[in-house]
Amino acid sequence: MTGGKDRMKIKMQVGTRATVADFRNTYKARYLLLHGWRIDSVVKPMVAGLTNRVDLISVPTKYGQLVVKNEDMLTYVGNNVWDVRRDK
């Protein structure tokens, strides 16, 4: 295969459903960003000299951008919009 035109494209299907953690383990961050995800990294100090990087993830919903946790269940509803379900 030569050039970018022959590359196989992965298409996010409407109705694709998984947890945030599963999406992150399956797709590259760059691909998720193309589908509306926002991933912001924050460096958090722990103890003297040690830090921890924390990723803050949000997705667009029909109500606006919503911060999600790894356990949240996401469903892709199309046009870079996601449905978010949380266990109570």
ABEGO torsion letter per residue (X at the ends): XBEAAABBBBBBBBGBBBBAAAAAAABBAAAAAAAGBBBBBBBBBBBBGBBBBBBBBBBBBAAEBBBBBAABBBBBAEGGBBBBBBBX
